[in-house]
Amino acid sequence: MAVPEVPFEEIPHTADWAIRAYGRTLPELFAHAALGMYSLLVDLDALGESERREVEVEAASPEGLLVAWLNELVYFTEREQLAFRRFEIHE
């Protein structure tokens, strides 16, 4: 499957919001998924880059790892009122 030029797109979903993220690598996909999630929650252009957090997640599958990753980001947003727009992901 060819990777589109856009990192993510919002897609119709009956229950809530949904995005489809793309990436040539797993780290790129995870970064684009996080960016897509935050694009639904905040104005990305209004975010600064003064905060940095290190996140480490584990899971049995790539899908589970993505869910764990996004859940950690949601935690920072809910508990610390932080949102991010740049991601550096290492396997």
VMD Tcl script that draws the C-alpha trace (Angstrom):
set ca {
  {0.00 0.00 0.00}
  {1.39 3.39 -0.97}
  {1.67 5.92 1.83}
  {-0.35 9.09 1.11}
  {1.30 12.50 1.36}
  {-0.85 13.44 4.35}
  {0.23 11.93 7.69}
  {-3.36 11.27 8.78}
  {-6.97 11.94 7.89}
  {-10.16 12.24 9.88}
  {-12.67 9.57 8.91}
  {-16.41 9.32 9.64}
  {-17.25 7.39 12.78}
  {-20.60 7.01 14.51}
  {-19.42 6.85 18.12}
  {-16.80 9.56 18.40}
  {-13.81 10.78 16.41}
  {-11.65 8.59 14.25}
  {-8.50 9.06 12.22}
  {-6.55 6.95 9.79}
  {-2.81 7.45 10.19}
  {-0.11 6.57 7.69}
  {3.60 5.96 7.94}
  {6.44 4.30 6.09}
  {7.78 2.91 9.37}
  {6.21 1.97 12.68}
  {7.73 5.00 14.48}
  {6.46 7.31 11.74}
  {3.00 5.74 11.94}
  {2.93 6.20 15.72}
  {4.00 9.85 15.42}
  {1.34 10.52 12.80}
  {-1.34 8.78 14.88}
  {-0.44 10.97 17.86}
  {-0.45 14.08 15.70}
  {-3.85 13.12 14.31}
  {-5.25 12.51 17.78}
  {-4.06 15.89 19.01}
  {-5.37 17.63 15.89}
  {-8.86 16.60 17.02}
  {-8.28 17.84 20.57}
  {-6.34 21.11 20.28}
  {-5.17 23.78 17.86}
  {-1.77 22.38 16.88}
  {-0.58 25.76 15.62}
  {-1.12 27.26 19.08}
  {1.10 24.69 20.82}
  {4.59 25.59 21.93}
  {7.45 23.15 22.18}
  {8.66 23.86 25.70}
  {7.61 20.59 27.33}
  {9.30 17.25 26.80}
  {8.29 13.88 28.19}
  {9.75 10.42 27.80}
  {7.24 7.63 27.35}
  {7.97 3.92 27.40}
  {5.26 1.42 26.53}
  {5.13 -2.33 25.97}
  {2.56 -4.58 24.36}
  {2.28 -7.99 22.72}
  {1.34 -6.61 19.29}
  {1.90 -3.48 17.21}
  {-1.79 -2.65 17.58}
  {-1.61 -2.99 21.35}
  {1.54 -0.88 21.38}
  {-0.23 1.89 19.47}
  {-3.13 1.85 21.93}
  {-0.74 1.94 24.90}
  {1.19 4.83 23.31}
  {-1.91 6.92 22.65}
  {-3.26 6.16 26.13}
  {-0.04 7.50 27.67}
  {-0.40 10.70 25.68}
  {-4.03 11.05 26.78}
  {-2.83 10.65 30.37}
  {-0.49 13.65 29.99}
  {-3.29 15.67 28.44}
  {-5.84 14.83 31.13}
  {-3.56 14.92 34.20}
  {-1.03 17.59 33.28}
  {-2.97 19.61 30.67}
  {-0.21 18.95 28.14}
  {-0.49 18.37 24.42}
  {2.34 17.68 22.01}
  {2.99 18.28 18.34}
  {6.46 16.76 17.85}
  {7.37 13.17 18.52}
  {10.67 11.32 18.49}
  {10.00 7.59 18.57}
  {12.55 4.83 18.97}
  {11.90 1.12 18.61}
}
mol new
graphics top color blue
foreach p $ca { graphics top sphere $p radius 0.5 }
foreach p [lrange $ca 0 end-1] q [lrange $ca 1 end] { graphics top cylinder $p $q radius 0.2 }
display resetview
